[in-house]
């Protein structure tokens, strides 16, 4: 909204607010100690000058960056289908204010999304590929989307090819539901081979997660679902990683292990790559080291009201607010 | 003329306060002035009244003393900021002017704590802020962040 200039002469109560004594630097400092988006939102509804201050000081953008530093990657914003205006007959001050108001609305919505709790279902939409697969399709990556270690009486898991070298790592690559998500944790269950003597558990030594997007102009098709990817190693994709986690040690246990990110992370891009670092379990029959995974699950929230674009060289990231999705009258149901 | 190792500070209402160098140098502003003109004459602080300056000195004297357990310091700080609103604002302005980082952080955090969790009308009442929105403007402001007002 455009707020009109407050008229210079005040007619009614002339007792100034104590807040008027603070300069903008001090007000900004105080507002920066409000780490909850709801408090900042309430401030914008107090008075014209409070609203204008929050807009012109870009408080919501700063708050989003404090909550999720990855937000600083965005260079500009877009609201519905309107880009930030950069030319035209309006005065430059009006232009700047229009753009700041748009930015205020976009980051205000993002702040709300960043603090919402995770949804009940997994954020993974479909598998893309595995770095290697032992017996395709029986041991394909697609089985990692089933929580159980058995499906229709058959064991349900993905297996890598065998290696002599324990240090050879593998990757499992997935597509998430939306190209922006807030992720809290990733869960992984290694596979225990009940059908082998001694019930060996083919866990990796450690795990790491990468989130990002594909810089290819055509969308990477799931090479698993159409059967074109069999047991060969996957081709090198042009992925741009926007977040890389720490390494987490993995227990050699048949249980769904939880790897909590240090804080909720805004994943910019719809690609998740699970890096399986190092091998611990040799197969008795061939003496080779394998990694087998029963289940992968991502705890978080896909964002339906926001998206992003990348363009140009050097890359510019544009954060897009699509308007809130949902039924009129029930705008903030769990979608 | 201040004694050896002491600094004389003069408030806006011309009251003199003698403090140790350690206490005085808790203020970046005072430290800079002393480095320029020395401690021979009193350092004038025209932006700080005697009432506020004595509070600031009380804060600095406590914090300059040797190591205390952290929870004891926190408790003392919380008692220190139990002042009326006008005094709190004066302390914020003084801490800002004097460049006392810790006091500025404490007082600003306290003020933020008075804003946190309150709805707009409560904040207006607490700080005597006039609602100068038109009804349409206020409606629009609330609609921008609808989720915050449900």
Interface residues (C-beta under 8 A of the other chain):
Chain A: X1 X3 X6 X10 X12 X13 X15 X17 X18 X19 X21 X22 X25 X26 X29 X30 X31 X33 X34 X36 X37 X38 X39 X41 X42 X43 X44 X45 X46 X47 X48 X49 X50 X51 X104 X105 X108 X109 X112 X324 X331 X332
Chain B: X85 X86 X89 X92 X93 X96 X104 X108 X109 X111 X112 X115 X116 X117 X118 X119 X120 X123 X124 X127 X128 X129 X130 X131 X132 X133 X137 X138 X140 X141 X142 X144 X145 X146 X147 X148 X149 X150
